[in-house]
Amino acid sequence: MSDAVTLHKWAEFHRENPHIFDLFVRFADEARKAGRTHFSCYMIRERIRWYTSVETTSMPEVKFSNNHTPYYARLLLAKYPEKFAGLFRLNEMQDEPDPDFLIAADNAVFFDRVGLTSGKEEQ
């Protein structure tokens, strides 16, 4: 499966499960506050899996594809570059996603959450 196909599957998953990125940010921040200057985005993914399946009943357990992890890491770094710079060592992807696309996908999630359109008129 190409990175471009995976990226679009991630964007769809992200739109349907916005709480996953909220948890990704939360757990990355916990690692940073614990003094970690480098951390594994895959460990954060596993922490999210543990949290949604064991620690809480307030949110549904989600089937979180391993393929989505690099996009969440890149979105985190695109949205909060000063706060999380250098936290992850990212491998180059064949079709490296444009950070603006990742942020736009996240903005679409925001607009869905508050019940607004993303500024485009429905036709």
C-alpha angles and dihedrals in degrees: 000000000000123000089243092058091045090049092056091046088051092050090052092047091047092052091051094043110034092158090070092068090045088057092044090056092044095051094042088053091049090053091048092048089050087062099259110149092180125032140166118257085203090059088053089051090053090047089055090050091051093046096050095043103037115012103046140036093185094087133038122259106253130206097234111193117225087226092066095060098084090052093051089050091050092046090051091052092044094051099039107025097155096046098047104025110146095006093119131040101217124200115226113258124220090236100028107205119241108247088222090060091051092050091046090052089051092048089053088056089052093051090049090051094055094040098248132122118246091254096278116117116239112239 
